[in-house]
Amino acid sequence: MTRGSPVSSRRRWIRLVLPIYLLLLVASHLVQRFWDPALTPRPEAIGATVINIPEPHASGPDPARTVRLAFLDRGPVSSPLPPIVLLHGSPGQAYHYDLQRDPDVPTFIDRLSAGQRRVLAVDLPGFGNSQALIPDYSSRAAAYAMRSLLDTLGIERAHFVCWSNSGAVGINLCDIAPDRMASLTLLAAVGAQQAEGSGSYWFEHAKYLAGLPLVVVLPELLPHFGLLGSTGLRHSFIRSFLDNDQRPLGAIMARTSVPTLILHGRHDFLISDWAAEFHHHIMPASRLVMLDASHFLPFLQPQESATIILAHAQRHDTPGVEPLTDYENLAPRAERAGPARLVDHLGTHLRRWGPITQILIVLLLARWKPETATLLAALFVAPGNLDFGVAFAGLLPGRLWRGPELPDQRRNLSWLAGQTVWTLVALSFASISVSLTDPLSRRAAGWALVPVCIIGVLALRLVRHVWTWTGRRRILAALTRTLHHEWWPVYIFYTPVWLCIPFMLLRRRARLVFTATNPGIENGGGFVGESKSGILARFPVDEATILPARLIDGTQPEAAQTALDLIDADPTLGGFPIVIKPDAGQRGIGVTLARTPEDVRTYFQHRPGPAVLQRFHPGPRECGVFWMRKPAHLDPRPIHQRDGFIFSINRKLFQHLEGDGRSTIRRLIWTHPRYRCQARLFLTRFAGRLDEVLPAGQSLLLSFAGNHAQGTCFVDGRELVTPALEAEINRIARSFHDDGFDFGRFDLRYESDDLLAQGRGFAILELNGLTSESTNMYDPDRSLSWAWSILLAQWKHADRIGLERAAAGTRPLSLIDFIRLVLG
């Protein structure tokens, strides 16, 4: 066998991509060098005024140093009315308020200055045409800068309209110079610390500190051609948050007497509507107007916003006018019912729990189901009940704790980077999607939220996988597993049984009569946890068709040595190779073909528990024969004296990979339409060989255990049933101790179909009891209706046999005993 060379392939890609990346990076920086002036026009190009003011700090202005402050000045300078000072958010600049997409439509500044009122749109320090690099970007320092602006221009009083992040500037100004403020308008603005993101100063600043290299440095390494903004803009943006302290703002808002208008959009996705309602609640001199709008009121609702702002300003042009304190709700919150209402109710509680509790909840959900956790987090992020950063801080550690999805993935730097980027993208995508589908989620009395969430989780999984070759194979595998019952989980495939159980209990007066089947097998006839060696021991010692088996107590420290001594001492076991399997195993888990003493030691090292040593049968074929007692109308004798019949046979087809001389084992698994459905199993099983290239024509056995869950294909083998085979199986089944076996599946290894048809050339590996399956129903070429008919017929027979056994004196399990058995 040869091995592929992923390293050399990776180097070729690096040599190809690196020069292209460097060329694009240089081009990007050149574009930004010449494009930035277009994003921030020079003052003379837009008619801006530039003045010098004392350098502002949070502690006050420094008269020894000055900084440049730029602003747009519209309307008559000589107007007797107090001017409006318009402040922008972060990132932003005053020029944005004067952008004119249609010459016939007035801008936001034009609308505010239409009544012969002077309007000053100011570039806050650090932004636009104001001083780019300053020592303090805090809102407190900016408030001192605004007071200096008023002093420099000789303005006694002004109406401050503060949009978004500049709301903190206006609130600080209420504390610094309340006598200079004719009024304050918080236009979709921030305020108290409790309503900012997580509500925690320390978490918010940890978030901004982590964002500093991501926002400022990382874009310098990306060829974004200015789409992510200039370096100076990004630096000012993050510093305006990092330098800020909103903790004192709540107290200022509570004590200020400055007449305040809180103008907010019900659908603001940056500053939640509940934040505006909270600010109105704590500000006694405030009026709240809630619009059917988003965060971008100056651009999307300029006329409505300007009209409300001007009315507020006109009322307070003269000092001493009593402020309005009502709540004008022009966009009532839509009533929601059902699950949608439950989400709203949980959200109001969630935002009170603090970021640590919130992170732990999200982390545990992400550890369990990452995509589901992402969607659930988005349900609370979208309406502002959970901070995006908090959700991210829970989702990413949860994903990292869960670890790689596939066995061939490793916890390395590229995996960590991929998880980080995907968590960020997925949460953003999910949050936006939740906002857009909110009207749909309200339908059907709020129950439409359930299918919306299911579709959302599926969409996240699809988007995550569609970008990679392996991911697309996983999508195909998921489609195959969804469309054919062969791959369905037991809890879905057994739906007809779950639906029938209540009727069975009612008909049998709540008695679990089916557990009276197989009185010779423990645990309700072999419902769960029965001993494989104990079942085989109930056949006659001289029964030649039963493969010799010995029980080993794997909990003992010397279990491996005990097993090796027994293999040497007991010739009936046949020596090596030998089969080792759990005594109470399920679905073929742990079945091992040990070829050397080291294999035996490895088994008991990793599986400390009761185990069975069993003689190996070379086969090469295997099948499952389901036998059951005949019904009374076919054989009127007492049930323990009746013969039985073969209910079904399934062939167990062991799967092989076929080499082509080019593809690795990993690629052969993913490209095969069947094997990729169990890729996780095979990738784990061949973890050390995945990069091997199988020579053309060479095959690799994928599974030794004849179990569907371990990679074997089951097909209906009805053609194998012959009178001779049925007679031999009946003889063996009737030889069970005290005729205590009624219903179950023999797993056989046999030499050929011809010998099996004669009732010869086979050996019994094990006998499974009540919950053994008629595994021919997993035939990939059979329909779901056919499979369900087999399943229901099997359990109908089990109920019938159990009823007869109960009537004959066998006591079925009580409901309490049954629950204890199932729960282990």
KOLDRENPA-626251 format. One record per residue (C-alpha): x, y, z; residue in three letters. Coordinates in steps of 0.001 Angstrom, whole numbers, plus 500000, padded with zeros to 6 digits. Each point is the difference from the previous one (the first is absolute). Example, Ala and Ser with C-alpha at 12.3 -4.5 7.8 and 13.67 -1.06 7.14 Angstrom:
REM KOLDRENPA-626251
512300495500507800Ala
501370503440499340Ser
***
This chain:
REM KOLDRENPA-626251
500000500000500000Met
501104503583499368Thr
499142503217501697Arg
498750503270498570Gly
502019503189500395Ser
497697502677501449Pro
503012502036501145Val
501427500422496497Ser
496537500826498688Ser
499635502643502701Arg
503349501524499071Arg
498953500273496368Arg
496877501852501057Trp
502035502354502195Ile
502408500787497128Arg
497023500750497768Leu
497868501984502439Val
502660502003501895Leu
501098502240497082Pro
496369500680499090Ile
499218500903503621Tyr
502984502357500255Leu
499108501682496715Leu
496404500544501127Leu
501174501295503388Leu
502264502624498389Val
497223501011497604Ala
497577500280502919Ser
502251502364501919His
500571502145496912Leu
496256500262499417Val
499446500960503644Gln
502736502606499762Arg
498134501835497239Phe
496439499015500883Trp
499896501196503608Asp
499735503699499069Pro
496915499115498006Ala
498437498415503105Leu
500859503049502118Thr
499954503083497741Pro
502289502843500967Arg
498314502817501970Pro
500088502488497133Glu
498335497468497686Ala
496898499738502177Ile
499959503467501515Gly
501098498872503451Ala
501369502373502612Thr
503107499085501970Val
500866501500503380Ile
502485499230502754Asn
498836499148503488Ile
501809498958503194Pro
500953496326499934Glu
497104498154501693Pro
500443497325502671His
497543498192502238Ala
501328502097502874Ser
499530503265498097Gly
501608502041497209Pro
503757500621499863Asp
500475503675499028Pro
503692499429499342Ala
499256497852496965Arg
497484500372497205Thr
498291497664497553Val
498232500581496720Arg
496182499847499993Leu
498009500054496751Ala
496290500584499504Phe
497414500823497369Leu
498151503243500632Asp
496555500277498402Arg
497261502549500402Gly
500237503653501028Pro
502802500742502458Val
498059503023501265Ser
496871497991500890Ser
498749500925503493Pro
498967496396500590Leu
502351497657501817Pro
501804497965497330Pro
499824496250499623Ile
503299498170500473Val
499876496712498150Leu
502391497238501135Leu
500715496763498147His
500583496429501189Gly
503052497776499769Ser
501248499497497362Pro
498657503073498264Gly
500498503641499092Gln
497929503146499620Ala
500210499816496202Tyr
497697496973500032His
497099502188501146Tyr
500432502135496872Asp
500260497228497403Leu
497553500736497191Gln
499010497085497819Arg
497194501935498311Asp
500456503752499328Pro
496247500535500409Asp
499862498363503446Val
501336502006502958Pro
502552498403502278Thr
499531499485503732Phe
501950503202500734Ile
497873501903497469Asp
496800498808501699Arg
501241501080503446Leu
501094503452498734Ser
496859500569497907Ala
498402502216502672Gly
502802502582499880Gln
501829498210502792Arg
503765499647500061Arg
501234496375499943Val
503534498924500835Leu
500949496460498967Ala
503233499257501851Val
502777497515499268Asp
500775498635503457Leu
503705499997500900Pro
501692497050498279Gly
497480499877497126Phe
499458501631496638Gly
501967503209499520Asn
500600500512503708Ser
503304499113501638Gln
500727496373499015Ala
502195498848502883Leu
499071501200503462Ile
500921498720503462Pro
496423499476501237Asp
497090498729497918Tyr
497539499705502893Ser
496516501514499899Ser
500898502106503045Arg
502927501554498116Ala
497755500573496972Ala
497482501761502265Ala
502712502420501114Tyr
500834500517496312Ala
496358500980499346Met
500076502495502862Arg
503168501476498524Ser
498251500215496624Leu
497182502032501552Leu
502512502219501769Asp
502010500589496834Thr
496923500862497915Leu
498420502087502763Gly
496886497857500230Ile
498243500197503352Glu
497500497173499596Arg
499487497283497386Ala
497790497028499268His
502155496880499781Phe
498820497183497714Val
502149496961500714Cys
499727496968497777Trp
501114496505501005Ser
503266499933501953Asn
500064503773500404Ser
497082499674502403Gly
502630499530502720Ala
501521503366498979Val
496681501764500447Gly
499331498361503377Ile
503464500971501246Asn
499351503549498812Leu
496874500028502185Cys
502370499500502915Asp
502805502283498850Ile
497999502972498688Ala
496263499587500546Pro
499485503766499769Asp
501355499952496420Arg
497454497407498854Met
496649501240498794Ala
498978496354499496Ser
501367496553499254Leu
498808497539497377Thr
501185496413500325Leu
499543498815496436Leu
500190496183500026Ala
502701500601502567Ala
501923498184502688Val
499633500872503648Gly
500323498159503292Ala
502549497197500374Gln
497240497513500878Gln
498555500344496493Ala
503317499762498168Glu
500758496578498500Gly
500527497569502858Ser
499302502678502606Gly
503421499385501542Ser
502705502663499739Tyr
502745497405500421Trp
498660497593497408Phe
499386502784497511Glu
503535501301500379His
501465496513499773Ala
498056499704496752Lys
501356503309498679Tyr
503529499145501075Leu
499797496698498132Ala
498617501891497018Gly
502874502461499879Leu
502417497739498042Pro
497138498485498013Leu
498572503346498926Val
503197502011499613Val
502811497562499145Val
498374497030498241Leu
498456502034497127Pro
503503501248499168Glu
500807496411498999Leu
496873499639497869Leu
499612501349496453Pro
496665501702500747His
500549503025497697Phe
498520502412502535Gly
496761498096500579Leu
500952499596503677Leu
500859503678500371Gly
503295501775500481Ser
502414499181502790Thr
499269503317501728Gly
496243499473499847Leu
500228496491501427Arg
502323501216502749His
497659502837500962Ser
497035497667499889Phe
501363497450502453Ile
501582502628502254Arg
496718501895500319Ser
498594496889501689Phe
503150498921501817Leu
500610503416501610Asp
496379500473500956Asn
498431499417503419Asp
496194499847500085Gln
499725499017503647Arg
499354503595501242Pro
497398500712497293Leu
497072498355501770Gly
500380502272503014Ala
500364503079497763Ile
496837499053498111Met
498103499543503231Ala
500871503430501416Arg
500171502253496942Thr
497251502552499380Ser
500988500631496369Val
496880499439497858Pro
500701496810498079Thr
498373498413496975Leu
500712496289499536Ile
499240499244496355Leu
500426496307499210His
499137497324497460Gly
498066496933501092Arg
502155497829497742His
503393501426500945Asp
502404497045499821Phe
502950501889501533Leu
498325501640503003Ile
496906498070501049Ser
496612501566500447Asp
499943498855503619Trp
503154502097500589Ala
498104503123498908Ala
497099499067502276Glu
502432499469502882Phe
501602503401499395His
496580501648499969His
499194498232503269His
503082501348501815Ile
499928503532498490Met
497270502048501686Pro
500344502867497483Ala
499729497804496900Ser
497413499332497321Arg
500152496806497947Leu
498764499758496417Val
500210496508498515Met
499878499804496192Leu
499476497096497654Asp
503644500242498954Ala
503492498608500410Ser
503234501600501191His
500508502257496966Phe
497355502616500693Leu
501901502974498453Pro
500221498211496663Phe
496914497807499774Leu
497476502208501864Gln
501568503475499604Pro
496779502004499697Gln
498140498298502853Glu
503062500166502252Ser
500728503666499182Ala
496378501013500649Thr
499985498401503465Ile
503438501411500877Ile
499077503529498885Leu
496775499905502030Ala
502022499021503055His
502547502762499339Ala
497334502675499467Gln
498342499103503309Arg
503258500559501850His
501453502989498127Asp
498965501977503049Thr
501485498766503297Pro
497767498754502788Gly
497258498343497913Val
498724496842501681Glu
501227496941498046Pro
497589497457498621Leu
500390496587501641Thr
497585497796498081Asp
500651496871497937Tyr
498666500395496453Glu
500045496465498695Asn
499554500247496214Leu
501155496410499522Ala
498429497754502656Pro
501866496789500616Arg
498286497198498104Ala
498207497514502215Glu
501410496498499756Arg
498607496705501168Ala
501131496414500456Gly
503731499268499701Pro
500693503508498679Ala
498545501520503162Arg
502002497551502102Leu
503212501168498308Val
499109503626500766Asp
499253499127503617His
503267498103500404Leu
501869502894498390Gly
498820502500502606Thr
501355497709502724His
503179499080498141Leu
501257503571499767Arg
499817500306503811Arg
502276497037500723Trp
503308501623499126Gly
502602499002497413Pro
501643497182502001Ile
496761498038500393Thr
499035500718496406Gln
503374498778498703Ile
499767496780502010Leu
496528499242498650Ile
501055500592496394Val
503250498068500506Leu
498202496887501261Leu
497495500159497144Leu
502832500356497466Ala
501819497048501544Arg
496844497959499398Trp
498801501277496593Lys
502041502877498491Pro
497667500983497155Glu
496909499679502171Thr
501691502131502652Ala
500899502608497371Thr
496400500251498834Leu
498652500150503554Leu
502521502697500890Ala
498968501972496910Ala
496367499942501185Leu
501118502121502950Phe
502748501990498261Val
497664501327497290Ala
497590501814502398Pro
502896501181502176Gly
499354497732502974Asn
503439498394499664Leu
503155501824499011Asp
501685498773496823Phe
503367499915501777Gly
498586497972502884Val
498469497509497586Ala
503297499720498126Phe
501915499585503284Ala
497790497022500809Gly
499740498415496565Leu
503703499915499162Leu
501212498278503214Pro
497073497598499692Gly
501086499035496487Arg
503630499689501065Leu
499010497835502970Trp
497939497772497725Arg
503048499544497802Gly
500372499027496327Pro
496950498513498355Glu
501863497333498059Leu
502577497525501295Pro
502618501081497446Asp
499832503637501073Gln
502546501309502497Arg
499987502792502556Arg
502539502234498260Asn
500298503688499166Leu
498116499755496704Ser
497135498135501698Trp
499871502640502750Leu
499963502810497427Ala
497273498253498032Gly
497834499542503091Gln
500460503640500976Thr
499090501366496581Val
497054497632499566Trp
498606500820503451Thr
500115503709499153Leu
498452499504496552Val
497355497536501190Ala
498837502194502880Leu
499826503053497715Ser
498120498066497315Phe
497594498491502522Ala
499315503321501762Ser
499246501798496730Ile
497806497107498854Ser
498040500029503270Val
499346503735499578Ser
498858499584496394Leu
497710497048500785Thr
498469501558503113Asp
496648500784498295Pro
499842496421498734Leu
500767498619503471Ser
496909501709501415Arg
497630498067497786Arg
497918497018501102Ala
499750501410503529Ala
503777500090500292Gly
500463496335499100Trp
501511500924496638Ala
503153500711501996Leu
500597496249500373Val
500373499161496280Pro
501884503261499486Val
502548498887502617Cys
500304496504498534Ile
500581501429496536Ile
502484502458501504Gly
502078497240501605Val
499999498008496758Leu
501017503111498081Ala
502921500607502356Leu
501202496449499514Arg
499622500281496243Leu
501905503285499812Val
502765498624502223Arg
500571496946497821His
499414501294496491Val
503368501797499734Trp
502253496935500201Thr
500323496794498004Trp
499571497885503121Thr
497117502165501131Gly
498134499472496737Arg
500479496223500384Arg
498554500321503485Arg
496956501760498560Ile
499504497146497518Leu
500384497473502805Ala
497464501878502129Ala
497511499999497113Leu
500454496258499529Thr
499554499304503695Arg
496902502183500069Thr
498320498513496951Leu
500429496289500791His
498756498287503125His
503083497767500136Glu
501892502871501650Trp
497292501460502195Trp
500518500193503776Pro
498097497377501990Val
497737502600501619Tyr
498755501024496537Ile
499980496631498227Phe
498008498429502856Tyr
497233502628499774Thr
497300497398499181Pro
500996498017503098Val
499899503092502241Trp
496526500778498665Leu
498792496449500616Cys
501336499621503547Ile
497244502109501673Pro
497328497895498280Phe
501795496787500979Met
500117501159503626Leu
496334500916499961Leu
499037496664498458Arg
502160498073502492Arg
498863502123502979Arg
503404501681500380Ala
501762496632500199Arg
503256499711498034Leu
499118496512498833Val
502655499986497281Phe
502646499793502761Thr
498636496533500861Ala
501477498784496706Thr
503191497894500323Asn
499605498998503683Pro
503406498337499843Gly
501786503329499319Ile
500550502618502677Glu
498810503621499961Asn
496554499525498537Gly
500986497418497416Gly
503028501972498863Gly
498552503497499763Phe
503295501629500944Val
503273499104501736Gly
499725496213499724Glu
503192497933500240Ser
501114498533496667Lys
502051497289501675Ser
497119499202502356Gly
497651499472497049Ile
502428497708498156Leu
500585498012503211Ala
496330498980499997Arg
500471497865496914Phe
501198496415500433Pro
503740499720500547Val
500299497626497071Asp
498177502298497546Glu
502604500076497215Ala
498562503016498201Thr
500641502338502950Ile
503464501552499805Leu
501846499444503299Pro
500057503126502179Ala
501440500833503411Arg
499179502885502331Leu
502831502199501328Ile
499550502467502854Asp
501559503016498338Gly
499741502096503163Thr
502905498108501562Gln
503537501377499527Pro
501253496651498724Glu
497145499556497497Ala
502268500097496936Ala
502348497385501429Gln
497056497826501040Thr
498710500150496428Ala
503409499102498552Leu
500358497051502393Asp
496527498786499010Leu
500788500277496275Ile
503098497842500558Asp
498274497484502291Ala
496632499485498272Asp
500393498327496580Pro
496281500484499215Thr
500674503727499612Leu
502325499249497098Gly
502792502382500973Gly
500716503083497913Phe
498272501720498320Pro
497237500233502573Ile
496934502230500381Val
499629502214503094Ile
496768501900500620Lys
498057501557502893Pro
497753497542501805Asp
497094502449499873Ala
500881501901496854Gly
497680501790497626Gln
500230500774496270Arg
503351498237499547Gly
501880502507502141Ile
503289498614501276Gly
500056496827497886Val
503693499360499318Thr
501955497346498105Leu
503151499507502069Ala
502886498544497999Arg
502767500381502581Thr
500389500106503801Pro
500606503736499676Glu
496528500379498442Asp
498535498282503063Val
501842502310502372Arg
498913503059498009Thr
496345498899500100Tyr
499859499617503790Phe
501967503208500467Gln
497350501995498168His
496878497986500927Arg
499997499066503683Pro
496855497918500388Gly
498625496456499643Pro
501136498628496641Ala
499526496826497982Val
502813498068498343Leu
498593498090497036Gln
501457497673497442Arg
500483501639496616Phe
498050498608497045His
501515500884496605Pro
496622500085498258Gly
500440501749497656Pro
496274500786500030Arg
497670501164502709Glu
496244500305500414Cys
497346500650502623Gly
497211497418500373Val
496920501194501871Phe
498045497115501557Trp
496745500063501968Met
497390497595501354Arg
497024499201497839Lys
496654501585500915Pro
497303497884501684Ala
497843499725496873His
502867498209498231Leu
501018497809502934Asp
497443499456502767Pro
502488498513502458Arg
501087501987503072Pro
502410502707498986Ile
503061498440501620His
499445496839497926Gln
499559501686496649Arg
502443500100497164Asp
500887503256498361Gly
500750501465496586Phe
502509502306498363Ile
498405503431499943Phe
502788501544497940Ser
503603499721498887Ile
502315502830499141Asn
503287499721498223Arg
502862501948501554Lys
502194501386497248Leu
503431501060501232Phe
501115503167498253Gln
503354500557498281His
501821503031498642Leu
501373499464496511Glu
503276501779499244Gly
500576501908496748Asp
503710500739500449Gly
499355503770500329Arg
497575500700502844Ser
500753499880503696Thr
497868497934502356Ile
498496503239501264Arg
498924501036496519Arg
498686496539499131Leu
497780500109503089Ile
498610503449499220Trp
499387499327496292Thr
498100496734500547His
496224500664500184Pro
499545497426502771Arg
503187500194501994Tyr
499819503781500470Arg
496739499420501903Cys
502153498377502715Gln
503124502068499378Ala
500498500835503674Arg
500133496275500840Leu
502486499138497244Phe
502164503083500536Leu
500354498971503635Thr
500665496364499169Arg
502740500803497474Phe
501310503185501651Ala
503631498987499504Gly
499603499075496344Arg
497848502741498516Leu
502790501359497782Asp
500827496601498535Glu
499357499507496304Val
498645496532499281Leu
501506498432496857Pro
497574499415497141Ala
498021496812500521Gly
500900499624503686Gln
497124499931502475Ser
499788500954503661Leu
497449498365502316Leu
498122502761501803Leu
498296497950502702Ser
500439496676501754Phe
496891500127502198Ala
496795499032498186Gly
498065502984501266Asn
498426502799498019His
501242502613502461Ala
503550498718499426Gln
499873500324496217Gly
498373496772498764Thr
497253500162497372Cys
496811498047500751Phe
497864498584497180Val
496954497777500073Asp
500969496320499683Gly
496616498354499731Arg
501324497753497198Glu
502304498302502533Leu
497073498475501913Val
499618496272499300Thr
498168497214501853Pro
503322498478500976Ala
501330503262501471Leu
496721500732501753Glu
499982496539501544Ala
503566500359501261Glu
499413503467501460Ile
496810498729501620Asn
501921497079501544Arg
502607502351501439Ile
497423502461501327Ala
497976497205501641Arg
503155498732501734Ser
500159503200502098Phe
499779499197503720His
496431499237501138Asp
498661501128496635Asp
500446503561501263Gly
500714501594496637Phe
497123501210497807Asp
501101502948497932Phe
503324501414498804Gly
502807500092497471Arg
502869497594499511Phe
503119501554498478Asp
501760497395497862Leu
503276499672498153Arg
499903497517497135Tyr
502103498642497180Glu
497651500226496992Ser
496382500474499011Asp
499780496385498803Asp
501109498532503328Leu
497752502403501928Leu
497029498885497907Ala
500739496434501168Gln
500086501095503619Gly
503749499417500196Arg
503283501910499960Gly
499058502753502449Phe
500777501012503554Ala
498039502179502431Ile
501778503105501246Leu
497282501157502366Glu
496290500033500706Leu
498179503292500547Asn
496755500180501954Gly
496865502119500080Leu
501407503236498525Thr
502007498289497273Ser
498951501319496635Glu
498878498352496802Ser
502911501759498356Thr
498897499298496434Asn
497839503103500435Met
503172502069499503Tyr
500360498769496422Asp
500954503136498002Pro
497958498800497015Asp
496764499594501949Arg
497375502670500650Ser
499155501598503309Leu
496494498546499985Ser
501426496491499547Trp
502480500550502830Ala
497301501283502326Trp
497783497034499165Ser
502829497668501100Ile
500571502030503167Leu
496328500035501002Leu
499550496299499205Ala
503032499175502177Gln
498594501872502998Trp
496509498648499419Lys
501442496494500323His
501931501006503124Ala
496810501305501614Asp
498081496846499015Arg
502676497639501353Ile
500349502052503197Gly
496249499881500565Leu
500018496217499685Glu
503000499681502303Arg
498326502270502575Ala
496844497889499814Ala
502154496914500608Ala
501438501490503188Gly
503063502052498941Thr
499991503320501796Arg
500755503046497787Pro
502010502928501308Leu
498104502604501978Ser
500098503546498694Leu
502312501040502854Ile
502399497116499335Asp
499902500751496291Phe
500920503672500563Ile
502833499011502342Arg
501308497555497411Leu
499927502567497191Val
501626502697502115Leu
502729497564500955Gly
***
